[in-house]
Amino acid sequence: MNEVDKAIKIDRYYVNSKALNETYDQIYMYTDVFITYMGSTIQPVKIELWMIDNENENLVADIRCVLTAKNISKVTLENELDGISTWSSDLPKCYSFKIVVKNEKDEELCQKKFEHGFRFIEINNDMIHINGKQVTLNGVVYKNYEQDDIEAMQRKYIEDISIMKSNNINTVITYDYNNAEVFYDMCNKYGLYVINKPMNEQEHEEEILFNEEETKNIIYKYINYSCVIVWNIDARVNVPINLYKKIMLLDNTRPIYYEGNATGLKNYNPVTFTYNFIKEDEKMDSESKEHPIAGRFLCDYIMIRDEETEELTQKGIVYNDRHLTPYASELKKKYEMINIYPKDIIKGIFSIKNCCDPSSLKDYDFTWEILEDGIVIKSGELTDIDIPINKRKDIHIDYNMMDILENAWYHININMSTKTESWWAEKGYNVAWAQYRIPYKAPKKRKIKSSKKARLRDRKLKVEVIGDNFEIIVDKLKGNIRSIEFDRQEYVLSPVKVYIENGSSRLEMSKVKDVKVTSTDEGSYEIDIIRKCPQIKGNIKTTYIIEPDGRINIINKIRSSNKSIKVGMTLEIPAEYNDFSWLGKGPNDTYPDINSGTKVGLYYYNLNNSIKSGNKSDVRWAALTDSDGEGLLVESCKDILLNIYPRVHSSYSINQEENNDKPIILDVSCTSKAKYNIFDTSSTGEDIYAFSIKRVI
């Protein structure tokens, strides 16, 4: 190779294609190749395009041209390909190619290898179609890593894409314009759609200006990536018409999403994306009838808190260490590709809608199971689930439930799982589900009057209720339960405190105004404690109903104009009662407003041996027991579901021995959504919060 030949190099290339049939397996490929030649004379060359399949190389296009001195020459290679599999997030098929430049002697001067996936984007009825199939973009806002060595960045991106896919995320919208190319390589290889910024946003007062040359360079940098499917322009961009025209001249194969008012943009085909959490599915459905929602970006990828205040500044599905946040299951549920709802739940008739799966759901297994108080008692498989996209199908599940237990909770779970193993999920991975409570009404059994009796000691400063094997003491001055003792074993280390919470602050209650003690025909004792709470401008009446077996029912009635308050209690119990089990939403942390992505079930873990301790919502009962199964159980009253937060006193230590002697704190409160539904308080103007405590053996 002489010096003239060495002066030739491939500067860049751009691939474009069009489908020749409706099945998108026959395409026409255009490859623009830009060749830099720094020689001083003209140079004849041949440019070839080779398709590489394993070890086989096939010449698919070539062209001859003459390079002029000290110039960049452009040539276009054209060829037709048959039997092509298209690229998509679900099936990210990429083909290997190489461009070769040869001299007149057929000697290779230079080459450039690349991979390319063929995918075709259209906007029909305001919805995005990829390769002829409607796609809903379910995504997160993604900020790239700081530059690192290539292998380390690859590992990080693969981990992130795996987490996203396992949570039904198929798209990211980039936070930065200048992302590392390895990020797009991984999105191409593993299948993740990218909505990309085509410009360096230069902020100027309340507007964002754009640099035309920079925009051109950015688009050319990412134009060959199949994963990039939409260009995104910030709403604050100045003169978007000019920017829109510039982008369309550079790349007319991708739609443009402009967050502002697109009035005046000719041939602008709008798509609508949603950027915040939609709490009710009905809201999204009603909006979509007027203007279909092509994509949803309901939170960021990484959760961020203020380092000083620890307040949440950015919702995300993972923490920095990539452990999932409570938003992950919430987002996964909202991004499911099916919708299941009961038409007649007692008869077992359900309707399944395929919202966005192009395979007609044939790539998944469907199963069902019946739960009795969180335990599976029946299960089965669903067959012939073949539903085209945007269509519904009714199914029938024969429960054949004969023996219904009084006061038991019955739920049905319908699960959609992967049929085969993939790189990001094992076979049988649950990608979608629905759970409904079956409202069975079992015949009520006649309540048998207890033969046990308790004694009452009404003293000046306290009330003592004494049974066969228990003693419970209520403090008259503070209105708290001071002691819960069974078989001479104390179960609380400090008084059981009732609290009122308004937002994030707990309110101080005044001293007790009045105490009343009465007995009932069933042998129970009722202790009424009346206090004032100045911050809510109202009274709180706490009633302790102590039954002959030692069960304590706690009913709090509040008369106040403030309807946003919450009432609960805090228990501090000995360290040996560290086995925590509950019937409610789980197993992940949940909150009253963040729990739609979790199922009701029976769950368990040890508080000392687990870092999973966190808030649990929609709880029917929760128990803290020792290794022999003995301890205390907190239960909801009249189906008022509870909010439970168990934790080891003080901070959790990775040294388990340090946790073993620390008391257990159990925070219990009523869910705000339940308090109005169960009790009719319209005549009294009171809100009622109720729960009970009992011993379990």
C-alpha positions, -999 to 999 in steps of 0.1 A, spaced: 0 0 0 15 33 -11 13 67 6 -16 77 -16 -36 47 -5 -29 55 32 -45 89 27 -79 73 23 -102 65 53 -139 60 59 -151 91 77 -187 81 85 -217 63 71 -255 65 74 -280 37 68 -315 41 56 -340 16 44 -376 12 32 -399 -18 34 -409 -34 1 -439 -54 15 -464 -54 44 -446 -81 63 -414 -60 65 -391 -89 56 -381 -76 22 -363 -42 24 -344 -18 2 -312 -6 19 -294 27 13 -259 32 28 -244 67 24 -206 64 28 -184 95 33 -147 89 24 -119 113 33 -90 115 9 -60 137 18 -40 130 -13 -30 156 -39 -42 137 -70 -74 120 -80 -78 84 -69 -101 57 -84 -116 33 -58 -142 7 -53 -165 7 -23 -181 -26 -12 -208 -35 13 -206 -70 28 -232 -87 50 -216 -110 76 -235 -140 89 -213 -160 114 -182 -167 93 -199 -162 60 -195 -129 41 -217 -120 12 -212 -90 -10 -245 -72 -12 -235 -39 -30 -206 -22 -46 -198 10 -65 -168 26 -82 -159 63 -79 -131 87 -82 -119 105 -51 -109 141 -56 -79 156 -38 -82 168 -2 -119 163 -1 -147 142 15 -166 123 -11 -201 108 -6 -212 76 -23 -245 57 -19 -246 19 -19 -280 4 -27 -292 -32 -23 -322 -53 -17 -324 -78 11 -349 -107 15 -359 -127 46 -351 -100 70 -362 -100 106 -369 -65 119 -355 -49 151 -378 -41 180 -376 -38 218 -390 -73 221 -368 -89 194 -337 -67 189 -324 -84 158 -292 -68 144 -272 -77 113 -235 -74 109 -220 -54 79 -187 -41 68 -178 -13 43 -146 -20 24 -126 5 2 -103 -10 -24 -79 4 -50 -77 -4 -87 -56 -35 -78 -85 -48 -57 -63 -43 -26 -81 -34 6 -73 2 17 -96 5 48 -128 -10 62 -154 -2 89 -176 -28 105 -210 -20 120 -242 -36 132 -277 -25 121 -312 -34 130 -340 -27 104 -370 -11 120 -397 12 105 -416 39 124 -450 54 115 -475 75 133 -511 63 127 -540 78 146 -516 96 169 -501 63 179 -466 50 172 -463 19 150 -430 0 147 -427 -24 119 -464 -21 113 -475 -29 149 -489 -5 174 -465 1 203 -471 19 236 -439 34 250 -437 26 287 -406 44 300 -386 63 325 -364 94 324 -328 82 323 -296 99 333 -265 83 320 -235 73 340 -204 94 342 -178 83 316 -160 51 328 -141 23 311 -161 6 284 -165 -28 301 -176 -13 334 -202 9 315 -214 -21 295 -220 -41 327 -239 -11 343 -261 -6 312 -269 -43 309 -279 -44 345 -302 -13 341 -318 -27 309 -325 -60 327 -341 -41 356 -362 -21 332 -374 -51 311 -383 -70 343 -405 -40 352 -423 -37 319 -402 -7 307 -394 -7 270 -383 30 266 -361 56 281 -362 93 275 -327 107 278 -318 133 304 -286 145 286 -279 151 249 -243 139 250 -246 103 261 -219 77 257 -221 56 225 -218 24 245 -252 32 260 -268 31 226 -248 0 216 -264 -18 246 -299 -5 238 -295 -17 202 -282 -51 214 -306 -58 242 -337 -40 230 -346 -6 245 -363 23 227 -347 57 232 -363 91 229 -333 113 224 -325 150 226 -312 163 193 -295 194 207 -273 208 234 -297 229 255 -282 263 261 -304 280 287 -310 318 282 -333 333 307 -366 314 303 -358 301 269 -335 275 255 -315 283 224 -302 258 199 -270 257 179 -276 246 144 -242 230 138 -243 212 171 -277 199 164 -265 185 131 -235 168 147 -257 152 174 -282 138 149 -254 124 127 -239 109 158 -270 89 167 -288 85 134 -276 49 128 -289 36 161 -321 16 156 -330 21 193 -334 59 188 -370 62 176 -381 98 185 -363 132 187 -374 152 217 -375 190 218 -378 209 251 -409 231 254 -387 261 262 -368 259 229 -368 292 210 -380 292 174 -390 255 173 -402 258 137 -366 264 125 -354 235 146 -381 212 135 -373 219 98 -336 214 104 -342 180 121 -366 169 93 -340 178 67 -313 158 85 -335 128 94 -371 123 81 -373 87 94 -382 95 130 -411 115 145 -404 146 166 -420 152 200 -422 188 209 -433 194 245 -447 229 238 -473 243 214 -467 230 179 -490 255 162 -474 265 129 -455 233 122 -465 219 89 -467 181 86 -461 178 123 -476 145 134 -481 148 172 -477 121 197 -488 125 233 -467 114 263 -477 114 299 -450 124 324 -466 120 359 -481 92 379 -517 84 368 -533 72 400 -565 59 384 -565 38 352 -600 52 344 -584 86 341 -560 75 315 -587 56 295 -609 87 294 -581 109 282 -570 84 256 -604 85 239 -599 122 232 -562 121 224 -545 87 225 -515 84 248 -486 70 228 -462 68 257 -460 71 295 -429 83 314 -443 83 349 -410 87 369 -373 88 367 -351 57 368 -331 66 399 -347 78 432 -331 109 445 -334 124 480 -320 157 493 -288 149 512 -296 174 540 -334 171 544 -337 135 530 -369 147 513 -378 130 480 -368 152 451 -371 127 423 -393 96 421 -375 66 407 -377 28 406 -342 21 419 -319 35 445 -283 43 436 -273 7 446 -300 -6 421 -322 -20 448 -358 -15 439 -379 13 454 -417 10 462 -423 28 429 -409 -2 409 -438 -25 415 -462 4 411 -448 13 377 -446 -23 366 -483 -28 373 -492 4 354 -471 -7 324 -487 -41 321 -497 -51 285 -530 -66 296 -561 -55 315 -581 -80 334 -614 -71 351 -643 -92 366 -676 -93 348 -692 -117 374 -666 -125 400 -689 -150 419 -695 -170 387 -658 -167 377 -663 -147 345 -635 -123 336 -626 -102 306 -590 -99 294 -579 -71 271 -546 -72 251 -535 -36 254 -502 -36 236 -487 -71 230 -482 -78 193 -479 -116 198 -516 -118 207 -504 -131 241 -494 -164 227 -459 -161 241 -472 -163 277 -487 -188 301 -518 -179 321 -526 -194 355 -551 -187 383 -552 -194 420 -577 -189 449 -563 -177 482 -580 -182 516 -565 -157 541 -534 -154 519 -529 -192 514 -534 -208 480 -561 -235 483 -569 -239 445 -551 -233 413 -553 -240 376 -542 -231 341 -560 -210 314 -557 -222 278 -565 -207 244 -555 -172 253 -552 -158 218 -562 -121 218 -552 -96 191 -540 -62 202 -567 -39 214 -592 -67 216 -610 -84 246 -619 -119 254 -641 -133 281 -629 -163 301 -646 -186 327 -629 -200 358 -647 -227 377 -639 -221 414 -664 -247 427 -661 -232 462 -682 -253 486 -669 -246 521 -666 -209 529 -652 -199 563 -668 -172 582 -647 -140 583 -621 -154 559 -606 -134 531 -609 -149 496 -589 -136 466 -584 -147 431 -550 -142 413 -547 -144 375 -511 -145 364 -494 -140 331 -459 -154 329 -431 -160 304 -432 -193 286 -394 -195 280 -363 -183 296 -347 -150 284 -315 -132 292 -333 -109 316 -359 -133 331 -363 -170 340 -391 -191 326 -423 -185 345 -414 -149 354 -446 -130 362 -450 -100 339 -487 -92 346 -514 -101 370 -547 -92 385 -560 -98 420 -596 -94 432 -613 -101 464 -642 -125 461 -671 -112 483 -683 -145 497 -708 -142 525 -706 -172 548 -735 -179 572 -728 -163 605 -724 -187 634 -741 -178 666 -717 -162 690 -711 -183 721 -709 -163 753 -675 -167 769 -674 -186 802 -643 -166 811 -647 -137 835 -625 -108 842 -623 -85 873 -621 -48 874 -601 -25 897 -610 11 892 -583 30 911 -576 68 913 -547 68 888 -553 37 868 -578 10 857 -568 -27 861 -586 -55 842 -575 -89 855 -584 -122 838 -575 -158 843 -540 -154 828 -537 -117 820 -536 -82 835 -540 -50 815 -535 -15 831 -548 17 816 -532 50 828 -560 75 837 -538 105 836 -522 100 802 -549 78 787 -525 51 775 -523 14 780 -494 11 805 -491 -27 807 -501 -58 788 -492 -89 808 -500 -126 800 -489 -154 823 -468 -129 843 -449 -120 811 -449 -83 801 -455 -77 764 -449 -39 762 -418 -21 774 -434 13 774 -470 26 773 -490 20 742 -494 55 728 -523 67 707 -512 95 684 -528 119 659 -508 127 627 -515 157 604 -494 152 573 -458 144 584 -461 158 619 -475 142 650 -497 163 672 -495 166 710 -527 158 728 -538 176 760 -543 159 793 -572 136 798 -605 155 804 -627 126 815 -626 88 821 -656 65 822 -655 28 830 -685 5 822 -692 -32 819 -710 -51 792 -734 -81 792 -707 -101 774 -683 -97 803 -661 -70 787 -651 -37 802 -651 -4 783 -628 24 793 -636 57 777 -608 83 776 -617 118 764 -589 143 755 -586 176 736 -562 181 707 -558 219 702 -540 216 668 -571 200 652 -596 221 672 -615 190 683 -618 161 708 -606 126 705 -624 98 724 -605 66 728 -624 35 740 -605 5 752 -628 -26 752 -611 -54 771 -627 -88 766 -626 -117 790 -599 -135 771 -576 -104 772 -583 -91 737 -581 -53 735 -603 -34 710 -592 2 706 -617 26 690 -608 62 684 -635 87 676 -626 122 664 -648 152 660 -629 178 640 -631 199 609 -597 186 598 -604 155 576 -568 149 566 -556 136 599 -545 100 607 -548 81 640 -525 53 651 -507 38 680 -471 28 688 -460 -4 706 -426 -12 720 -422 -49 727 -393 -71 738 -366 -81 713 -374 -118 712 -407 -111 693 -388 -104 661 -406 -127 637 -429 -105 617 -458 -119 597 -488 -102 581 -519 -106 559 -519 -77 535 -501 -61 506 -466 -73 501 -439 -85 502 -423 -52 492 -427 -20 511 -461 -3 504 -479 28 514 -516 37 513 -511 56 480 -484 33 466 -496 -3 467 -515 -11 435 -484 -30 423 -485 -56 451 -507 -85 460 -526 -93 492 -510 -124 507 -495 -140 538 -459 -128 542 -431 -133 568 -396 -122 576 -374 -118 607 -368 -82 616 -332 -88 629 -320 -109 599 -335 -87 571 -330 -52 557 -365 -55 542 -382 -39 572 -405 -11 559 -440 1 557 -469 -23 549 -503 -12 539 -538 -27 535 -530 -50 564 -558 -71 579 -535 -84 607 -499 -84 617 -481 -105 643 -448 -102 661 -438 -136 676 -408 -154 691 -393 -186 679 -421 -206 695 -448 -186 677 -459 -167 708 -464 -130 708 -489 -102 700 -512 -98 670 -527 -65 658 -559 -68 638 -581 -45 619 -617 -40 630 -647 -41 607 -625 -44 576 -607 -11 583 -573 -20 568 -542 -10 587 -509 6 579 -481 -12 597 -444 -2 602 -423 -27 621 -387 -19 629 -359 -27 653 -354 1 678 -328 27 666 -309 21 634 -305 -13 618 -270 -28 620 -255 -53 596 -241 -70 627 -271 -92 636 -259 -98 672 -262 -60 678 -299 -62 667 -308 -92 689 -312 -72 721 -329 -41 706 -367 -37 713 -392 -40 685 -412 -9 675 -446 -14 658 -464 16 644 -500 10 636 -524 34 619 -557 32 600 -558 37 563 -575 70 555 -594 55 526 -612 30 548 -624 51 577 -652 67 558 -664 36 540 -671 13 569 -688 35 594 -717 58 588 -706 89 606 -728 114 588 -751 118 617 -725 122 644 -699 141 625 -672 118 638 -644 99 621 -637 64 635 -603 46 636 -603 11 651 -579 -18 657 -573 -45 683 -545 -62 701 -545 -98 712 -521 -125 723 -512 -154 700 -499 -187 712 
